[in-house]
């Protein structure tokens, strides 16, 4: 229990829109120092709950209590931006005193961090820039309660890491929605799970969510199994005794009806799952893309040349999974276009392998016509079916796999939310046979369940993958190598996932700190360490990892035993927080170590098979 009085509280809260309630009988409190991750599927009511807490949506029933004088900072998913207003004035509107010089200096610093021009009109900003302006306004407001809805969308990794630091220092109460697992694990010390109208609370950060959610799901499954057995017992009794004791029989019939209704409701309420599978094409040649000394620069308005890549070399083989990471504007999408041959380099050579069939997920969703319906998007030539993975699927059934309602299939694309538009584009891309899949920021606006399933699909995908993303967890789980771009022409490839790349590079390149020397970073050598075996360093790492994993498991067990003490927080809050932080770090290290061991072991087996 927290020793702080709640800044805000909901009691017996209920809200619905026409159909089933989003939530009912919900109790929630947030106190200063509590940084809570709010998780749940798309459509579960997370964003609506934030609006209720912000005072923007009225409850159907229940009470909302806000501590007197408490200030709220709120970032919505779709902020309203007055088109003619200057960015600097809009952000300063979040200050207690917009004319305070110190406050204006803070605004300028945050705008610089967000890569925004204070002189620009809000109407000229892209969707991502508009969200960054709204986030800047929320951060400078000095709130007691901060409500953030997907704050990392359209932020690059240096800015996300800066935001993590700001939120870690925040002394008020925080409630944040995000699909970025690493971000949530770093900023949260509480977890709220909004699931089928109910709110579950965990007094620990998001790093512990998966194990906790699994326990709750298992308990629910056991309850469902017990209910099924109760139904079987009632049916058995009725088959043997319906003619006797009629009054009692009628009571049992009523009970059986109630049990069946309860079971039907439980089954109905079980969360739906997105079903995905990537359509496979014929195998490409062993060589997919070979680039030698690629260079590209753009002329800026002041006449100077801005390098995007300078002397970049790589060799991508069939089955490789390449991540591309860098700040916004570093040239990630340009590098993809260069590798695909869709943009000409200033110098350097490019060679593609044979039998390449390419499918591209574009972060701007330019492949989607906003005026066409979902049906027309998937079946542009007409008809009611499409081929997916070598079998015919009805368009409605296929859209249902991606959690679209039958009523939506005749709606225009422009009526979709950002997450729904991304799911539709994924449905279109994954239905197209391809052996080279290029995904440019596919994770924006997707819920965690959809992300997990997309990860499984990509993990099972037989072709080659190029992935542009700011989602560190996603990159760590999928990539065999990562290209880090510094925004000043430097692009260097490192084996392993995101964490491996940053460790080897000595930190994440940030274009604000880049120098001319960084543009001359040596090109990555082709992967592979000689015939039939790992290189010395990789083999040494593989040998040491089992011992490291065992040490981490012992450490995690010790920390979990410490935190199991129900009186620890009340007795020693500092020790509780220290143990919680240590457990989060150890769990993350264990996951990274296990993933690295699997990666190296798989590589060792592959090299051995090729020798």
N, C-alpha and C positions, 0 to 999 in steps of 0.2 A: 504494500500500500504506500502511496506517495504521501509525504508529510506536507506538501503544498496544497492549499485550497484550489479547487478547479477554477480555471479562467473561464471555461465555457462548459455547459452540460446540457445534454438532452435526456429527457425522462419520458418513457413510454411513447416514444415518437413513432408516428405512422404517416406514410405518404404513398400515394399511388396515382397513376395517370390512366384512368379509364378501365384497365384490366386488373390483373393481380397487383397487390401492393409491392412497391419497391422494397419497403421494409415496414415492419409492424412490431410494436412493443420494444423498440430499440432504446437502450440506455447507453450513454457515452459521456465520458468526462475527459478533459485535457487540462493539465496543470503546467505551470512554468517548469521548464527543464525536461518535459516529456516530448520526445521527437518520434512521432508515430508514423509508420508506413500504413497506408490504407490500400488493401489489395482486394481483388475480386475480378470476376470475368467482365468483359465488355457488356454493358447493359444491366449490370447488377445494381446500379444506382450510386456508384462512387462519386461521380461528378455532381449529381444531384444532392448528395449528402453534404459535400463541400459548400454548395450554394445555400443549403439550409443553415449551416454553421455560420456562413457569411451574412446571413440575414436577408438573402435575396429571394428565397422561396419559403412560403408559409407551410407549416405542417398541417396535415388533415386532423391530426390528434396528437396530444402530448405537449410538453413544455420545452422551451429553449431558454436557458439562463446564461447571461453574459455578465462577468464581473464588472461592476461599475467603473467607468473610465477606461476600460480595456480597449486598445486599438487593434484593428484587424487588417492584415495585409493579405490580399487575395489575388491569385493568378488563375484566371479561367482558361479553359482549353481554347476558347475562341474569343479573345478580348475585343472589346469595342474600341475602335481607334478613330477619333475625329480627324477626317482626312486633311483639313487645312492646317491643323496644329503642328508646331515644330516638335520634334522628338524631345529636345531638352526641356521644353515647357511641360510636355505631357509627363515626363518622368519626374520633374520637380513638383508636379501636382500631388505626388505622394508624400511630400515633406510636411511636417507640422507647420513650418513657416517657409513657404516657397521662396521668400526673398532673403533668407538667412545665407550669408556668404559661405559658411562652413557646409551647410546643406547643399548648396549649389556645387561646391568643390567635390562633395561626395557623389553627386549626380554625374559630374564629368568623369570621375574615376570609374564609376560603374559602367557608364556608356562606353568608355575606352575598352573596358574588359569585355563588354558585350559586342565590340566591333561595330558600333553604331555612330553615325554622325548626328550630333545634336541639332545641326542646322537643317537637316532634311525634314520634309513634310511627312506626316504619318501616312498620307495617301500614296506616297511613292514607295513605301516599303513592301517587300515580299511578305508572304505569310510567316515565314520563319523569323524575319527581322521584326515583324510586328509583335510576335510572341516574346522576343528578347526585350523589346521596349517595355512590354507589360510586366515582365519579370523584373526589370530594372526599377520600375515604379514601385512594385511591391517590396523590394529589398531596401529601398531608401526610406520607407515610411516609418521606420523604427516601431514596428508593431509589437504588441504583446503576444498576439496569436497570428501565425503565418500559415495560410492555406494555399498549397501549391498543387496545381493539376498538370501533370506531365511537364515539369520545368526543364527537363533535359532535352526535350524534342527540339531539334534544329540547333543544338549547342554542339560545339566541337569538344574534343577531349580535354584540351587545356582549360577551357572555360568550365566544363563539368567538374574538373578537379578543383578549380578555384571555388566554385559554388559549394562543393562538399566541405571545403574549409570554412567558408562563411557560415554554413548551417551548423557545423560542429561547434562554432563559437556562439551561436545564437542562444540567448538565455531565456527566451520566452517558450511558448508552446508551439509545436510544429505538427501539421498533418499534411502528408505529401502522398500523391498518387504518381506512380512511375512504373514503366515496364522495365526499367534498367535495374537489374538485380544487384549489380555491384554498387551502384549509387545508393539504393535503399539499404543495403547491408552496411554501408559506411556512415549514413546519416541518422539511422533510426535506433532507438532503444526501446521501442514498443511496436507492436504489430496489431492492426485491426483488420479482420477478414470479414468482408461483407459477402455473405454466401446465401443465396436464395431467400432473401428477406430477413436474414438473421445476422447479427454482428457478434463475432467471436473475438475475444481480446487475449493477447499473449503479452505478458509483462517482460518481454525480451525483444531484441531487435529482429529485423527481417532475416538475418543470417540463420535464424532457427526456425523459419517459417515452414520449410518443406517437411521437416521431420514432424513438427507439430500438426500440420495439416494432414499428414499421412495417418497420424494417430486418431484424429477426429474422423477421418473417412473410414478407418478401420472400425471405430466404435459404431458409426452409422451402419456399416455393413453388417456388424454383429446384431444390431437392433433389428435390421430388416430380416435377417435370417431367423431371429427369434420370433418375429411376427409371422413369418411364413410357416414356421413349425406350429405356432398357435392355431393358424388357419387349418393346417392338416389335422390337428387334434379335434377341432370343432367339426370338421367334415366327417371324420371317422365316427364320432359320437352320433351325429345326425343320421348317418347311414344305418346305424344299429337301433336307434331309439325314437324315430319320428312318431311312431304310432302311440307311444306311451307317454304319460305325463304331459299332455298337450300344452298346458300353460307354460311349463318349464321349457319345452321345446321351442315355443315361440320366442321366449327370452333368448335362447341360444341362437336361434335364427337371426334375431336382431343383432346379437353380439357378432355373429359371423359376418353380417352385412357391414357392421362398423369396422371389423378387422380388415375386410377386403377393401373398404373405402380408404382406410389408413394406409394400407400397403400400396394401393393405386396412387395415392397422393405422394407417398415417399418415392415411388418409382418415377412418377411424373416430375417430381422436384429434383431428381438427380440431374446434375449439370450436363447439358449437352456438350459434345466434343466436336471440334473441327476435325474433319477427315481429309487428309491430304496425301497425295502421292505424285511424284514427279514422273512425267512421261519420258521414257527412255528412247533415245534414237540409236542408230547404229554406232558402233564404236568408232571413235576417231583414231587417227594414227597415234603412235606413241608420243611424237612431238606435237604439241598443241600450238604454242607460240614461242618464237625465239626472237628476242630484241637485242640489238647490239648498238650501244652508244647513242640511244635515243636522246634527242635534245629538242626542246620546244620553249619558246619565249613569246610573250605578247608585248606589243608596244603600248605604253601607258599614255594618258592624255598629256603628260609633261614631256613626252618624247623619249623617255628612258625605256630600256628593255627590262621586262620583268620575267626572269626565268621560271619556268614551271618544272621542267626536269632538265638536267644537264649530264649527258653521258650515262644514261641508265641502261643497264644490261641485265637481262634475265632469260631463263629458259624454263618454260612451263611444260610439264609433261602430263600425259593422261592420268587423271585421278588426283592431281594436285588441288589443294584448296588454299587459294591465295587471298589473304586479307590486305586491304589498303587502308591506312590510317593517317590522318593529318588534320590540322585545324581547318575550319571553314575557309575556303578560298585558297587552300594549299595546292589545288590542282588534281585532286583525286579523280574526279570525273573526266578531266582532260586526259589523264594517264590511261584510264580505261579506254577512251576513244582512240588513243594512239595505239594501244595494244590490239584493239579490234580492227585497226586499219580504217577507222571512220573519220580520222583526222590525220592529216599529213604532218610528219615531224619536220623540223627545220633541218635536221641532219640525223644520220644514223640509219641502221638497217632493220627490217622487220620481215619475218618469215612465218607463215602459218602452215600447220600440218594439214594432212589430207582429211577429207570427209567431215569437216567441221560443220555442225549445225548449232547455231547460237540463239539463245533466248535471253532477252535483257529486261530486267525490272528497273524502270526509270523512276528515281525518287520524285520527279516532278509529275509523274503519272500522265505524261503527254500521250501515251498510247490509248488513253481512255477518252472517248468523245463524250463530253458532259450531257449532250442532248440525246444520246442513244440510251435505250433501256439496257438493263443487265442482260436480258435475253439476247438482244441484238449484239451486245459486246462479245458474248461467248460464241454465238452462231451468226456471224455477220452475213453469211450467204443465205440465211433462211433455214427453215426446218426446226425440229424440236429436239435434236440430239447432236452430240459431238463425240469424237473418239478421244478417249483418255486411257493411256497405258495399254493400247491395243484392243480395248473393248468399248462398245458403244454405251454412252450414258445419256439419259434424258437430262435436258438442261436444268430442269427444276430440281431433280435429285442431286445433280452435281453441285448446284448452288447451295442446296441444303447441307452438303458436306462442309461448306465454308460458313455455316451458321446464318445463312440468309433465309428469311421467311418467304413462303410461297407468294405472299402478297407483294413482295418487293421486286419480283422478277420483271414486272412490266413498268416499274418506276424508272425515271431517268437517272443516269449516273450522278448528275449534279445534286440529287436529293440525298446522297450518301454522306455519312460522316467520314472523317479522315481515316479512321480505322477500317470502316467498311470498304472504302475505296481501295485501301491497300489489300484487303482480303480479296476483293474482286480482281485486282491486277494479278495477285498471286495465283488465283484460280485460272486466269487466262494464260499466264506464263507456264504454270506447271502442267497444263493440258497440252502444251506444244512440245512435240518430240525435240529434244536437244541433248547434245553431248558436251556443250559448253554453256554453263549457266552463269549469267552476270547479274548480280543483285546489288543495286545502288541504294543504300539506306532502306532496306526492306522492313526494319523493325519499328519504324516510327508509327505510333498510334495503335500498335497491336497489343492485346492483353497477353499476360504471361502464359496462359494455357496455349494460345495460338502460337506464341514464340517457341514454347517447348516442342510443340508438334512440328513446326517448321524446321526446328533443329533436327528432330528425328528424321524427317524426310530428307534433309540435306545430308545427314550422316549416312543414310542408306543409298544416296544418289551415286550411280556408277560413273557419272561423267566428271568433268573438270569444273571447278567453281572459282569464280572471282567475286569477292565480297567486299564492298565498301560499307563500313559501319563505324559508329561511335560506341557501340554496345560491347564493352570489354568482355563480359561473360560469354556472349555469343561468339566473339572472335576466339576466345580461349578454348571453347568447346569444339570448334569446327576446323580451325585453320592448321595447315601443315607448315605454312610460313607467312610472314607479315612484312609488308613493305611500309616503312615509316617515311613520310614526306614532311620536310621541314618548312615548306612554303617559300623557300629561297632557291629552289632548283635541286636541292638534295633529296634523293630518293634511294633508300638502301633497304635491302631485303635481309630478313633474319629468319632462321628456321624456328619452328614452334609456333605457339599462339601469341596473343597480345602480351601477356605477362612476360613470356620468354623474350620477346623482341625488346620490350622496354628495359628489361634487366640487362640484356646484352648491349643495348645502346647507351646504358648509363642514365636513362631518363627519357621522358617523352619529348620529342622535338617540338618547340613552340616557335612559330614563325616570327613572333615579336622579338625573340632573342637571337634569331638566326643571323649569321654573318656570311660574308662572301665565301669564307672558307667552307661553310657547310654545304654550299652548292657543289663542292668538289668531293663530296663523300664517295669513297670507292664503291664501285658497282658490286652487287652481290655476285658471288661465284655460283655457277650451276650447282644445284643440290646433288648430294651423293658423296660418298667418301671412299671411293675405290670399290673394286669388285667384291661382292659377297660379304661385306662386314661394315660395321659402324666405324666411324673415325675414333681416335683414341679418346677425345674428350667426351663424346657421346657414350661410348662404352663405359667409361669411368663413371659418368653420371648415372647410367643405367644400373651399375653395380652398387652405387651408394644409395639409390632411392629407396629400396625396401627398408633399410635401417632408418632412414629419415621418416618414412611413413609410420613405422612402428613407434618412433619417438613421439610423433605428433598425436597418435592415437592414445598413448599413455597420458600426454599432457592434456588432451581434451577430456579424458576420463576424470582426471584430477580436478579440472576446472568445473566440470559438470557436477561433481560431488560437492564442491564448495558452494555452488549456486543452488544446490538442492536444499540448503538450509533455509527454511521459510522466514527465519528471523534475521537473516544477514542484512537485508536492506535497511531495516529499522535500526539495527545495532551499529552498522558501519556502512553507510551509503557509498563512501569513497572506495572501500574495498570491493563492494558489490559492482560498482561501475568498472573498476580496474579488472575484475575477473570477467565481467561481460565482454569488455573490449578485447581482453586476451583470448577469450573463447572464440570470438568472431574472427580474430586474426589467425588463430590456430586452425579453425575450420576451413578458412579460405586457403591457407597454406596446404592443408591436407588434400583438398580438392585439386589444387594445382599440381601437387606432387603425384597424385594418382593419375591425373590426366597425362602428365609428362611421362610417367612410367609406361602407360598404355601406348602412348605415341611412339616412344623409343622401342618398345618391345615389338610393336607392329612393324616398324621400319626394319628392325633387325631380322624379323622373319621374312619380310619381303625381299631384302637384299640376299638373304641366304637362299631363298627359292630361285633367285635370278642367277646365282653363281653356278 
